[in-house]
Amino acid sequence: MDSSELSSKGKKLLEDGKFEEALAFFEQALLKNPNDPDLLNDKGVALRSLGRYDEAIECFNKSLEIDPRDKHSS
């Protein structure tokens, strides 16, 4: 499974509220693609959902370091 497939599965699990499982998929995807800002952001969301705020902030900050632009602004 490539990183985009792992990410897709992680996002589905996140939507279903299965945060631990989602986190595992994002971590696997990051092993294949460690500097993907979107994956780091997704991992941060999963960590935040688990109440692991310090780790989530690290992921969000690393994502911003790699890609400081706000892709979602119009």
Residue frames as a rotation matrix with the C-alpha (Angstrom) as fourth column:
MET 1
0.582 0.814 0.000 0.00
0.814 -0.582 0.000 0.00
0.000 0.000 -1.000 0.00
ASP 2
-0.354 -0.731 0.583 1.42
0.675 -0.631 -0.381 3.40
0.647 0.259 0.717 -0.91
SER 3
-0.900 -0.112 -0.421 1.25
0.409 -0.552 -0.727 6.50
-0.151 -0.827 0.542 1.25
SER 4
-0.738 0.675 0.001 -1.84
-0.627 -0.686 0.368 7.91
0.249 0.270 0.930 -0.48
GLU 5
-0.058 0.709 -0.703 -3.78
-0.035 0.702 0.711 4.68
0.998 0.066 -0.016 0.10
LEU 6
-0.450 -0.189 -0.873 -2.68
0.817 0.307 -0.488 4.63
0.360 -0.933 0.016 3.73
SER 7
-0.994 0.060 -0.091 -3.70
-0.024 -0.934 -0.355 8.26
-0.106 -0.351 0.930 4.07
SER 8
-0.449 0.882 -0.145 -7.13
-0.565 -0.154 0.811 7.61
0.693 0.445 0.567 2.56
LYS 9
0.002 0.411 -0.912 -7.76
0.465 0.807 0.364 4.75
0.885 -0.425 -0.189 4.97
GLY 10
-0.716 -0.353 -0.602 -6.58
0.695 -0.277 -0.664 6.92
0.067 -0.894 0.444 7.85
LYS 11
-0.908 0.402 0.119 -8.94
-0.390 -0.914 0.113 9.74
0.154 0.056 0.986 6.87
LYS 12
-0.107 0.899 -0.424 -11.89
-0.257 0.387 0.886 7.33
0.960 0.204 0.190 6.69
LEU 13
-0.126 -0.010 -0.992 -11.06
0.803 0.587 -0.108 5.99
0.583 -0.810 -0.065 10.16
LEU 14
-0.955 -0.246 -0.166 -10.74
0.297 -0.799 -0.523 9.56
-0.004 -0.548 0.836 11.44
GLU 15
-0.585 0.805 0.099 -14.23
-0.592 -0.507 0.626 10.35
0.554 0.308 0.773 10.12
ASP 16
0.180 0.656 -0.733 -15.52
0.045 0.739 0.673 7.21
0.983 -0.154 0.104 11.85
GLY 17
0.632 0.053 0.773 -14.03
-0.690 -0.416 0.593 8.34
0.353 -0.908 -0.227 15.17
LYS 18
0.916 -0.390 -0.093 -11.44
0.399 0.870 0.290 5.54
-0.032 -0.303 0.953 15.21
PHE 19
0.854 -0.519 0.042 -8.58
-0.513 -0.852 -0.107 7.83
0.091 0.070 -0.993 16.12
GLU 20
0.230 -0.799 0.555 -6.02
-0.464 0.411 0.785 5.25
-0.855 -0.438 -0.276 17.31
GLU 21
0.283 -0.064 0.957 -6.45
0.633 0.762 -0.136 3.24
-0.721 0.644 0.256 14.11
ALA 22
0.953 0.088 0.291 -6.30
0.279 -0.632 -0.723 6.37
0.120 0.770 -0.627 11.97
LEU 23
0.660 -0.749 0.049 -3.11
-0.669 -0.557 0.492 7.43
-0.341 -0.358 -0.869 13.70
ALA 24
0.122 -0.610 0.783 -1.51
0.050 0.791 0.609 4.07
-0.991 -0.036 0.127 12.88
PHE 25
0.537 0.126 0.834 -2.28
0.802 0.231 -0.551 4.52
-0.262 0.965 0.023 9.18
PHE 26
0.969 -0.201 0.142 -0.91
-0.141 -0.928 -0.346 8.07
0.201 0.315 -0.927 9.13
GLU 27
0.424 -0.862 0.279 2.26
-0.593 -0.032 0.804 6.89
-0.684 -0.506 -0.525 10.87
GLN 28
0.169 -0.323 0.931 2.71
0.530 0.826 0.190 4.11
-0.831 0.462 0.310 8.28
ALA 29
0.794 0.187 0.579 2.18
0.603 -0.374 -0.705 6.62
0.085 0.908 -0.410 5.47
LEU 30
0.875 -0.482 0.049 4.74
-0.483 -0.858 0.178 8.97
-0.043 -0.180 -0.983 7.02
LEU 31
0.265 -0.797 0.542 7.31
-0.018 0.558 0.830 6.16
-0.964 -0.230 0.133 7.07
LYS 32
0.159 -0.130 0.979 6.99
0.915 0.391 -0.097 6.09
-0.370 0.911 0.181 3.28
ASN 33
0.065 -0.015 0.998 6.69
0.639 -0.768 -0.053 9.85
0.767 0.641 -0.040 2.83
PRO 34
-0.097 -0.140 -0.985 8.07
0.994 -0.055 -0.090 11.59
-0.041 -0.989 0.144 5.96
ASN 35
-0.828 -0.287 -0.482 7.96
0.314 -0.949 0.026 15.16
-0.465 -0.130 0.876 4.64
ASP 36
-0.510 0.747 0.427 4.38
0.554 -0.094 0.827 15.24
0.658 0.658 -0.366 3.41
PRO 37
-0.949 0.090 0.304 2.78
-0.264 -0.755 -0.600 18.26
0.175 -0.649 0.740 5.11
ASP 38
-0.062 0.996 -0.070 -0.75
-0.784 -0.006 0.620 16.93
0.617 0.093 0.781 4.57
LEU 39
0.203 0.060 -0.977 0.11
0.285 0.951 0.117 13.64
0.937 -0.303 0.176 6.27
LEU 40
-0.792 -0.538 -0.289 1.69
0.453 -0.200 -0.869 15.49
0.410 -0.819 0.402 9.16
ASN 41
-0.690 0.616 0.380 -1.42
-0.667 -0.745 -0.001 17.60
0.283 -0.254 0.925 9.47
ASP 42
0.257 0.807 -0.531 -3.66
-0.466 0.585 0.664 14.49
0.847 0.077 0.527 9.41
LYS 43
-0.180 -0.407 -0.896 -1.51
0.599 0.677 -0.428 12.86
0.780 -0.614 0.122 12.07
GLY 44
-0.965 -0.188 0.184 -1.85
0.004 -0.710 -0.704 16.03
0.263 -0.679 0.685 14.14
VAL 45
-0.223 0.963 0.153 -5.64
-0.812 -0.270 0.517 15.90
0.539 -0.009 0.842 13.84
ALA 46
0.337 0.306 -0.891 -5.65
0.074 0.934 0.349 12.27
0.939 -0.183 0.292 15.01
LEU 47
-0.553 -0.634 -0.541 -3.36
0.621 0.119 -0.775 13.09
0.556 -0.764 0.328 17.94
ARG 48
-0.850 0.300 0.434 -5.49
-0.439 -0.858 -0.267 16.09
0.292 -0.417 0.861 18.89
SER 49
0.122 0.963 -0.239 -8.59
-0.639 0.261 0.724 13.89
0.759 0.064 0.647 18.80
LEU 50
0.270 -0.132 -0.954 -6.85
0.488 0.872 0.018 11.52
0.830 -0.471 0.300 21.22
GLY 51
0.991 0.136 0.011 -6.04
0.069 -0.566 0.822 14.40
0.118 -0.813 -0.570 23.58
ARG 52
0.300 -0.952 -0.051 -2.31
0.858 0.247 0.450 14.18
-0.416 -0.179 0.892 22.80
TYR 53
0.942 0.323 -0.089 -2.00
0.266 -0.882 -0.388 17.92
-0.204 0.342 -0.917 22.31
ASP 54
0.341 -0.886 -0.315 1.76
-0.422 -0.443 0.791 18.38
-0.840 -0.136 -0.525 22.62
GLU 55
-0.461 -0.493 0.738 2.41
0.370 0.649 0.665 15.74
-0.807 0.579 -0.117 19.95
ALA 56
0.414 0.701 0.581 -0.33
0.863 -0.098 -0.496 17.23
-0.291 0.707 -0.645 17.76
ILE 57
0.864 -0.122 -0.488 1.26
-0.132 -0.991 0.014 20.69
-0.486 0.052 -0.872 17.97
GLU 58
-0.174 -0.980 0.093 4.62
-0.220 0.131 0.967 19.20
-0.960 0.147 -0.238 16.93
CYS 59
-0.295 0.130 0.947 2.99
0.797 0.581 0.168 17.68
-0.528 0.804 -0.275 13.85
PHE 60
0.756 0.637 0.151 1.19
0.623 -0.629 -0.466 20.90
-0.201 0.446 -0.872 12.94
ASN 61
0.610 -0.593 -0.526 4.38
-0.346 -0.796 0.497 22.94
-0.713 -0.121 -0.690 13.38
LYS 62
-0.418 -0.793 0.443 6.44
0.083 0.452 0.888 20.53
-0.905 0.408 -0.123 11.28
SER 63
0.097 0.568 0.818 3.76
0.932 0.237 -0.275 20.60
-0.350 0.788 -0.506 8.57
LEU 64
0.934 0.292 -0.206 3.92
0.237 -0.938 -0.254 24.41
-0.268 0.189 -0.945 8.52
GLU 65
0.165 -0.952 -0.256 7.72
-0.310 -0.297 0.903 24.38
-0.936 -0.070 -0.344 8.38
ILE 66
-0.501 -0.334 0.798 7.59
0.528 0.613 0.588 22.19
-0.686 0.716 -0.131 5.28
ASP 67
-0.486 0.447 0.750 4.75
0.728 -0.267 0.631 24.09
0.483 0.854 -0.196 3.63
PRO 68
-0.816 0.061 -0.574 4.04
0.416 -0.627 -0.659 27.47
-0.400 -0.777 0.486 5.22
ARG 69
-0.844 0.535 -0.023 1.31
-0.401 -0.602 0.691 28.41
0.356 0.593 0.723 2.75
ASP 70
-0.455 0.812 0.365 -2.33
-0.250 0.277 -0.928 28.10
-0.855 -0.513 0.078 3.69
LYS 71
-0.992 0.000 0.125 -3.58
0.114 0.397 0.911 25.96
-0.050 0.918 -0.394 0.83
HIS 72
-0.400 0.917 0.002 -7.20
0.917 0.400 0.003 26.24
0.002 0.003 -1.000 1.89
SER 73
-0.203 0.343 -0.917 -7.54
0.236 -0.892 -0.386 30.00
-0.950 -0.295 0.100 1.83
SER 74
0.357 0.426 0.832 -9.24
0.895 0.099 -0.435 31.57
-0.267 0.899 -0.346 -1.18
